[in-house]
Amino acid sequence: MLDSTNSQRYFVPIEIRPLPHLDFQAGYNGVPATSPRIVGLVNVRSKEMLQPLSVECVSIEFRQEEIITFPSLGLGTQINNERCIASKTLFPPPPGTAVFGQSKESLCETPTEAGIPNSLNPSRTQSQSQVHDIVKSYGGPVVDNEIALRSQSQFPRPCTSASSSISTDYVNSPSDIFNNALPSSFTRPAKVWSMDLPFELELPKNENLPASFELAHSGTSVCTKYFLRATLCLCGISPISISVPVKLDRFDMLSSWGMFNKAITLKEESSDGLVSVDVSIPKSCIVPLDLVTVFLSIVPLSAHHIRVQRVSLVLLEQLMINVPKDMKVIRRRKVLQHEEDLVDQKLANEGLSLTLSCLFEGRSQQSSTLFTTCSEQYRVDYLLIVKVELFRARDVEIIHPVVVSSVERTRSGALLNDIQSRVLEVRQSSNATVLDGSIVVIPASCSVQNKFFHYVDGHPTLME
């Protein structure tokens, strides 16, 4: 198997490319209503102009690889899982399969130019034998006419009239070229100079694919990556495979979704029942360059001379790995910490109100992007911890899980509008109807009433 870096050192007859000015990922992974999928092109080229490729088959696969490394008994233990998510045979496609794309002209040699006597095609004269047949298709294969002529001799076709000087066949897909050149009973490979095959691989709707992710700390590392692998089967040699990486994102944890824009209120009492602490978290989703803010209210429950020594705010990252034999490896680390020393401030009867704020950069010391994710082998969660240290009373600690997203709030709002448009397009194209008019549509510019997203009878509402 070849990768994209090694393929640049020497000629490889197959290449995977995204569509012009687009990425491999289409739709929005995590939002099934947008029809998420992987799209692109597979290019097949012959290096020699006079020596075509004997192509038997071209296939494409979208694969996932998870690599987990953690220390065990002083030795490194690694788990490597690789699986195929979607696959498709691009050439030869099934009869009648339509290939989407633009029209492109390619030239094929006539039987005379292939060195075949004109006696096998009496309808053509010697002067007409130098005229090329034009075949229109989307990046269709340039098929060797020696094969086409042999198939024609075995399966005769009606001859063209003597008055016609150009014989033109119009086809709409590579399958038509392949079926015209090679009948169903003909098993020889097609000889191809060049061929562009578009592909579209739908992501599974009943499975939540995690985003591309990489995290390492304390000797433990987890990695989820995706790649496309195209395989070219040629006659007489081993199959040629090439792989290109694909970055897969998830869009169901954007900070603009309404479920993350609700204030969270928590209340906790000390174990001795002397102090009550109220915590208010404005938003449950944290994004890069966010000012993580927590409002505190400390109220005494008895007439003791209680003093507040210190208050702290910590964002804790928790990595949980599912290892064989039903064991779990848990690693924790602080990615954000802020403390305020109150120097034994006396707690009055009316209580004490404080505000804790700290900037979240969104990256770790190893320059890896931080965000909440989950797969079959591991899970990454984030916990917001507020701790109040007291004198003459038990300390109070409040822990609440939060979601960390890698998309900034400005871009998140733009993506949410694009998701809305994509959902409308998919529903209108599939059902030929618009959404029910009873669904309340709130403009995205309304910051007071806008909840961005909620469910009505199991279906999400959309916004303008």
N, C-alpha and C positions, 0 to 999 in steps of 0.2 A: 504494500500500500504506500502511496506517495502522499506527501502533504504539500501545501501550497508553497512553502519555502523551497523544498527540494525540486519542485516542478519547474522553477525558474532557471535551474542550472542546465537542464537539457530538455529537449523537446518531448512533450507528452501529448499524445493525440486527443486527449479529453480534458475539458476544463469546465469548472462550475463558476457561474457568474450571477450576480443579482440583476434584476431588471434595471434599465437605465435610470439613474438618479433615485433609486429606491433601495430599500434594505431587503434582506431575505424575509424578515418577519412582516406579515400583512395581517390586518385585523389587530385585535387587542387580546393577548393571552390573559386569561383570568375572567374575561367577560364573554361567555359563550355566544351571546346574542350578536356579537360582531363577526362571527365566523372566522376565528383565528386560524392562520395557515402559514405555510412556508412556500414561497414562490421564487422562481429564478429560471435560469437557462443553463442547459448543458450543451457545450460546443464540442463537436467532433471534427477534427481537421487531419488531413493527410499531409505529411511533410513533403513528400515527393509529388510533383505535379503530374507525373506520368505513371505513378504507382498508387492506385486507390487502396483503401482499407477494406478488408473482407470482414464486414461487420455482421456478427451473429445476433448480438443483443446489447442494449444499453439500459441500465437500471440506475435508480437513485434511492438513497435511504437517508432518513433523518434519525440520528442516533443520539442517545444520552449516555454520559459517563459520569459516575460518581466515585471520587477517590477520597478515602478517609484514612488518616494516619494518626495514631495515638500511641503513647508509650505504654508498654505492658511488661512488667518484671524486668525492667532495664533494657528491653529490646523493643525495636520499633515494630508495631503491628499495623498492617495496611489492609484495607478492604477496598476492592476495586470491582465495581459493578457497571457493566455496559450492556445496553439493550437497544433494540430497534423500536422506534416509536411509530414511524410510518415509512412505507416503501412503495415503489411504483416502477413498473417496467415501461420505459419510454419508447423503445424501439426493439422489435417491431410492435406497434400498438395494435390493439384488437381491431378487427374490421369494423368500420363505421364510427370509430372514435374520432371526435372532432378535436383538433388542436387549436387553441386560441392564439392569435397573433396577427401581425401585419402580413401583407403579401410580399413576396420576394421572388425574383426570377433567377433560375439557375439553368445552365445549359447542359444538354446531354448529347453525346455523339450519336450520329446516325449509324445504321448497320454498315453502310459503305465505308465510313471513316474508321470503323472498328475492324476493318479488314475482311468483311463478309461480302461475297459476290452479290451483285444486284439481282441475280437470278432468283434469289430467295425472296425478293420483294419486287415483282414485275411491274408494279404500278408506278415505280420511280425510275426516272431516266438518269443518265450519267450526269447531266448538269444539275439535276435536282438533288443528287446524292450529297452535294457539298453544303446543303442548307441544314442548319441546326434546328432541332425540335425544341420549342420553348415550353417549359413546364413551369407553371406558377404554383407556388406553395409557400408556406411560412417556414423558411429555413429548411426546406425539404432536402432529403439526401440526393446527391448527384450520383445516380445509379449507373453502373457500367452497362452499356447497351449490349455487350456480348451476352450477358445473362438475360437481358430483355429479349434479345433475338431468339435465344434458345427456348425461352418460355413461349415466344410467339410461334416458333416452329412446332412445338408440342401442342400448343393450344391456338389454332389459327384464328386470326381476327379478320374482319372484313377489310379488303384492300381499299385504299383511297382512290379517287377517280384520277384519270390521266391528266385532266385539266388543272388539277390543284397543284400548286408549286410548293406550298408550305403545309405541313401536317402539324396541327397544334392541338395538344391535349390540355385541358384545364382541370386541375385538381385542387382541393381545398385543404389537404392535410398530408403529412408524411405517410399516413397509413394508406392513402390513395395511391401514392407513388409506389409504395412497397407492394401493394396488392396488384397494381398494374404490371410491375416489373416481375414479381414472383407470384405465381398462382399458389393456391393453398396446398397443392401437392408437391410444390417445388421446395426442396429442403436446403438448397445451397445458400450460403450467406450472400448478402448484398454487398457489392463493391461500391464504396462511397468515398468521394473526395472531401466533401464538407457537409455538415448537417448541424442545425441548431434546433434543439428540442426544449420547448418550454415545459415546466413542471409546476404542479400545485399539489402540495401535501397538506391535507387537513389535520389539525391537531385534535387529539381525542377529546370529545366533549364530556365524557364521564370520568375524566381524570384531570386533576389540577397539577400541571407541570410547574415545578419551581423555576425561579429565574436563575440565570447564570450567576454563580456565586463562588467566592473564594475567601476563606478566613483561616488564619493561623495564629495561634498563641499558645504559650506554655507547652511547646512540643506537640501540640495537637493541631491538626489541620483538616479542613473539609473543603471539598471542591466539587462543584456541579458545572459541567460544561456540555455544550451541544455542538454537533458538527454534521455536515452533509457529506455523504460518501457516494460518489458515482463510480460505476463499474462498467468498463467496456470489454466485451467478449469478442475477441478476434479469432479467426480461423487459424488453427495450427499453433497458437502460442497461448501462454497463460493469461488470464484476465488481468487487465490494467485497472487499478483503482486509484482514485485521488480524493482527498478530503480537504474541506475548508471549514474553519470554525464559524459558528453562528452564535451571536449574542441574543439570548432570549430574555425578555422582560415580562413582568407581571403588572397589570393595571387595576387589580381589584383592591389595592391598598394605597390608592392615592389619597393625599390629605384632603382633597376637595370633596370626597364622598361625605354625605351628610351624617353617616353613622360615626364619623370621627370628629364632628364639629359640635358635639354636645358636651357641656360642662359636667365634670364628675365631682361629686361631693362625698367625702369619706369622713367618718367619725370614729374615734378610738379613745378608750379610757385606759388609764394606767392600771396595772394589775392590782394596786392597792386601793383603787377607787378614789384617789385624791385629785386627779387632774383629768380633764377632758380636752382632747385636741381635735379640731375640725380642719380638714384639708380640702381645698377646692382646686381642681385642675381644669383650666379653661378648655383644653383640647386633648384628646387621647391619642393623637398622631403627631409625631415629631419628625421634622424634615431638616435637611442641612441648612445651616445658618438661621435656625430657629432660636428664639430666646425662650428657653424652657422656664416657665413661670409657675410658681405654686403659692397660693395664699394660705396662711396659717392663722388659726385662732386658738389660743391657749387659755383655758378658763379653769380656775380652781373650783373644786367641788366641796372643799372644807376650809375651815379657818386656820390652816397651818401656814407657817411662814415658809412658803415654797419659793425657791429661786430657780430661775432658768439659766443654766450654764452655757449651753451651746445648742444650735439647731443646724442641721445639715440636709443637703439634697444630693442624692446619688442616683445616677442612671447605671444600672447593672446589666451587663450582657451575660446571658446564660446559654451555653451550648450543651445540648444533650444528644449523645450518640447512642444509637441502638446497636449493640454489638451482639455477636452470637451467644447462644445459651441464655437468652432472656436477661442479659445484663445491660446496664446503662452506665455510660461514662458521662459525668457532668463537669463542665468547666465554667467557672464564673470569673468575671473581671469587671472592674469599674471603668467605664468609658467617659463618665462625666461626674464631677464632684465639686460641690460648693458648700462652704461652711461659714457660719457667722458666730463669732464668740461674743456672748452678751455679758460676760464678766459678772456672773451671779446676779443678774438683774432680778429684783424682787417682783413677784407676781401679784399684782393688785387684785382686788375683788372683782373689778370689771373685766379682768383678763388682759391679754396681750395679743395684738395683731401684728403679723409680720408678712413680708413678701420676699420670697427667694427667687432669684433669677440667675440664669447662667446660659452662655452661648453654646450651642451644639454645632460643632463643625461638620459632623457627618462622616468623618474618616478616622480610622485608627492610626496608631503610630506606624504601622506597616503600610500605610497609604491604601488600605483596602476599604471599600465602601461598606457602610454598615446599614443593614435593613433587616426587617423581620422576614424570615423565610422558613420553609418546612419541606422536607422530603421524606422518603421512606426510611432513610438511614440516619437522618439527623434532624434537629430542630433548633432554631435560633430565636430566642425570645428576649425581650427587654423588660426590666422591672424598674419602676420609679419608687425610690425609697426615701421617705421623709422621717428623720429621727430627731426627737427632742430630748435632750439630756437635762435632767432636773436634779435639784438638791432638796433633800427631805421628801422625795417622792420617787416612785419608780419611773424609769425612762419609758418613753412612748415611741414606738416604731410603726409606721404605716407603709405597707407595701402594696403596690397596684401595678398590674401589667399595662404596658403601653405599646403602641405600634410605631415602629421606626420605618420611614419610607425614604428612598434614595432620590425622590423627585422633589424639586423645590416647589413652593406653593404657586409661584407665578406660572410655571410650566404645567403644573398639575391642573390648574383651571383651564388652560388651553386644551390639554389632553381630554379633559372631561367633555368639553364642547365637541371635540372630534369624535369621541365615543358615542355621544348622542346622535350625531349625524350618521355615523356608521350603523347604529342600531336601526334608525329610521330607514336607511337604504336597504338593509337586509330584510326587514319586515315587509316593506313595500314590494320588494322584488319577489319575495317568496309567497306572500299572500295577496298581492295586488290590492291591498287596502292600507289605509292609514290607521294610526292608533285611535283607540276609542276616545271620543271627545270628552268623556266624563273624567278622564285623568287630568288632574290639576297640573298645569305647566307654569312654573315660576321662573321669571327671568333670572339669568345668572348674575345680572348687575344688582339685584336686590339683596343687599347684605343683611337685611333685617329678617325677612321671611324665608330666605333661601336656605333650605336644608340640603340642597344639591342632589340628594338621593334617598329614596325610601321605597318600600314595597307596598303595592296595592294588590291584594288578592294573589300574592305570590309573584307579581310582575313589577319590575322597577319603573318608577315614574321618570320621565325625561324632562329636561330643562331647555329653555331657549338660550 
